[in-house]
Amino acid sequence: MRPMSDSTSTRSVPSIDAPAGSSIAWLRDVAATVRDQLPVHGAVLIRGLPFEAPVDLVEARRALGIRAFTPIEDFVPRRDLGHGVVAPIQWPDDRLLCPFQEGSFSAESPRTVLTACVTPPDSGGQAHLADTRLISAHLPDDLVDRVRAHGWSMTRVFHDGFGIPWSDAFSTSDPAQLEDLLARDGIEYRWLPEGSLRTVRRRPAVVAHPVTGEECWFNQLAFLNSASMEPRELAILTEAFGEDIPMDTAFGDGTPVSTVDLNVMQQAYDEVTSVVDWRAGDLLVVDNVMTAQGRAPFTGAPEFLIAFGGETPEPRKGGRR
């Protein structure tokens, strides 16, 4: 992945400091404030909480009034920590993780993502938060018109012995149950001669935020496109699998994403991205429609807990300010 440009935004994310000695249950006192701030800023940072185990994040989610959400599909391996809590996606420590929205390739995706920092990195590892309401304004009009009209598509091929198997991605080892799930989620599929599973889904590339109605960029056109990979790694995959590389994206009408399109989309993310430094005891609550999340390269052995949330109670009347 390319380095983040120097144009990264310095916009701040609102933060709330927990009083010294606060328990996780203290979050009930600020739950309404968090709900008010999320539709305005797209993320809220709460500092100074005693996170030690996955159950602490479950308690935090409940205290904020956010119901649990279980993703339909995973696209990379991640450790299941129990209680509906998972680890961050597996990504090389020394590489930038470009901002993305959890589950934006699925028919149903999380409304919120909660990340608790148990142990911060020794250096680097900052959260990169991209305001997806602003991305379209940084793109050429013809590109925005194309994604509005046609959406985007993702082709995903599950090869035996390479990457995450379809049984793990969809949490079933039953082919019949898998095919029912794919049909319900609007995913086209076919079994290749050697037994690999090839899937294609088409999704809207921009959506209206369910609370504010604002248009949000909601896709992984750039992040999951094959051209965003390291050239040597792409060459190895192409040699091994030909046209059926494990992952690729295109516009919804099947038009490939050009290098020019990819570069301007990546630049647009850079233009609307803010940075958050991690401390032990941080809880970052993110609106998954309004905000895409990534991270900087890091050193050390950080520990993060992640939980997904569905709808939250509506902000208080007049709370959006």
N, C-alpha and C positions, 0 to 999 in steps of 0.2 A: 504494500500500500504506500501511496505517496505521502511525504511529510505534510503536516498542516501548514497552510500558508501563513505569512505574517499578518494577514488581514483578519485573523480571528477576532471576533467581537469581544469587547470588554464589558458588555452588559452584565449586570450583577443579578444573581438569583436571590430572592428574598430569603433571609434566614431567621430562625427563632432559636434562642438559647434556652435550654432547659435549666431550671434552678438547680443549684448544686445538690446532689443527693437524690434527684428525682428518680422515681421508678418509671417503668414503661407505661404504667397506668396513667401517669401525668398527661399523656398525650390526649386524653379525653378533654382536658381543659383547653386545648388549642385546636381541637378537631374542626370546629366551625371556622376558625380563622384559616386553617389549611384549605378547607373546601372553598372559601371565598377567594383565596389567593391563586389556586391552581388555574382557574379559567382566565385569569389575568396574565400570569407570568409563565404558566406552563410547567413550573417546578417550584418546590419549596424545600429548603434545607433546614433540618432540625438538628441541633448540636447538643452533645453532652448527655447522651442516653446510655444506660448500662447494657449494651448488647454483648452477649456471650455465646448464645446458642440459637439454633433455628427457631425454637419455641418463642424466643423473645421477639422475633420479627412477626410471628403469627399474632402475638399479643398486641404488637404495635398496629398491625393492620386492623385488627378488631377495634382497638381503642379509637382509631380514626374513622370508624364506621365504613370501612371499605370491604366489600364482600370478596371472597376468594374467587379466583379465575384459574381454570386449568386449560392450558393451550392444547389445541387439537394436534399440532405437529411441531416437532423440533427440527431445526435445520443443521445444527452441529451438536456434538456430544456436550452434555453438561451434567455435573454430578447432582443426583437427587439427594438432598440433605434431610428429607423427611418433613412431615407436617406441611407439605405443599411449598416448601422452600427449596431453592436450587442455588448452585454456584454460578458464577459468571460463565459465559461461553468460553470454550477452550480456544485461546488465541495466543500466538507467540508473544512472549513478554516484551521483546524488543521491537515490536511493530505497532504502529498506530492502528487502532480499531476505529474505522470510520463510523460516524453516527448512523444509527438505524433504529427503526421502530419495531418492537417485539411483535411478531405474528402478523406483520402487514401483508404477508402473502396468503393468509388464511381468510376464510369467510367470516370468522369471528376472531377478534384479537383483544388483548387486555386493554382496559381503559386507563389503568394506572400501573406503574412499576415502582416498587419500593426496594431500595438498596440500603442495607445497613453495613457500616464499616466496623468490623471487629478489630482488625489490625491494618493500618494504612501501609502503603508501599514505603520502602526506604527512600526512594526518590521517584519522581515522575508519577505516572498513573492517574493524572488528573481526569476527572469526568469532563467530557466534551458534550455540551448540550446545544443542539441546533433547533432554533425556533422555526418550525415548519410552516407557520403562517406567512413567513417572510421570503421563503425560497423562491416562489414564482416570480416575485418582483425582481429577482437577480438573474432571471433567465430570459433568453430571447423569446419574443412573443410567439413565433411560429412553433417553438418547442413546447411552450405551455399550451398552445391551442391543440397540438397533436396529442399530448397526454390527457387533456380534458376530453377530447373526442374519442380516443381509442383506449385509454388506460394503458396497462402494462401487462406483460406475461412473464412467467417464470417456468423454465423447463428444468426439471430435476430428475436425474437418473441414479437409481440405487444399484450399484454394482456389488456383487458378492465379494466380500473381503476388502472393500475399500470404503472408507468413511463410515458414517452412521448407517446401519442397516435399516430397511424400511420397518422392520418389526419394532425397533427402538424409536424411530421417528414418529410412528403412529400408535405406539403402545399396544400393539396386537401382533400375534404371530399367526393368526388365522387369515388366509388369503380371502376367504369369502367375506369375513368381517371387514377386512381392509377395503375390498371393493365397494362394500356398502358405504363405508366412511368416505371414500373418495367421491362417490356419486353424490352424497349429501353435501359435500363441501365444494361441489362444482369443479372437480379436478378430472380432466381427461387422462386416461392411462392406457398403456398397453404393455404386455409382457414381451420382452425381446427374446430372440431364439435361445440365447445362452442362459435365460432365466432372470436377467436384470429387469427392473421395473422402471419404465419411463413415464413420467407424469408431466402434464402441462396444465397450468391454471392461468386464467386471465382475471385481472382485478382492476378496479378503479385506481387511478394514479393520484387523484386529488379527491378529498372528501370534505363534507361540511362538518365542522365540529358539532357533536351532539348537544352541547350546551349553548355555545355562543353563536353557532351558525357560520363562523369564519371558515374560509377555505384553507385547508391544510394539505401540504404535500405528504402523501401517504403511500410510499412505495419503496422498493429496494432496487430500482432500476440501475443505479450506479454501484451500490455496495456489492451486489451479487452478480454483476456483469463480468463475463470472463476477461474482458479487456482490462479490468481493474486488478487482475492478478499479476504477480511477478512474471515477466516473460518466460523465464526458464521453467517455472512451475507449470505455466499454461502449456508450454511445448511438451512437457512430460505427459500431461494429461491427454493432450491431443494425440500423441503417439500411442498411448495406451488404449484410448477409447474412441478415437476418431471424432465423429460429430456428436457422439453421445457422452460428452464430458459431464461430470456430476452436476454442474449448476451453470445456468446462463439465463440472461434476461433479454427481453426485446420489447418494443412497443406493442401495444395490444393488437395491432393489425398485422403483427409478424415482422414489421420492419426492424432490421438490426439497429442497435445503438451505435452510432459512429463514434470515433475517437473524439471528434469535436464536441458532440453532445455529451459524452462522458466527462470531458474536461470541464465544460461549463457547469454541469451539475455538481461536480465535486467542488468547484470554486464557489458555487452558490452556498453549499453547506458551510464552507469556511467563513463566508461573509456573515452568516447568522449564528455562529457558534460562540457560546460563552464557556468559560472554564471554571471548574470547581476543584479546589484542593481538598483532599480528604484528611480527616482527623478521626481517631478512634472515637466511637460513640455517635458518629454522624448517621442520620437517616435522611436520604434523599427521596422525596416523593415526586414522581414525574407523571404528567399527563402524557400518555403514550400516543395520543393523536397529535397534540400540539408540539411535542418535543421528541426529537431523535437523540439517542444517546450513543456515545463512543467513549474511548479513553486513550490517553497518551501512553507511549511505551513506559516501562517501569523497571525498577530493580527491587529485590527483596522478595518476601513471601507474604503478600497481603492476604487478608481473609475478608471476603464479602459474602453477605447473605442477600438473596433476591427473592421477592415474592410478587406475584401478579395479582392485580385487583380488577374487579368488574366495575360496575357503576357505583358512584358515590352519591350520597344524598345531595340534592340540589343546593347550590350556594344560598345563603340567606338573601331574602329580598333586599335589593339595594346593596348587596355585599360586593358586587363587582364595581371597583372604583379605580 
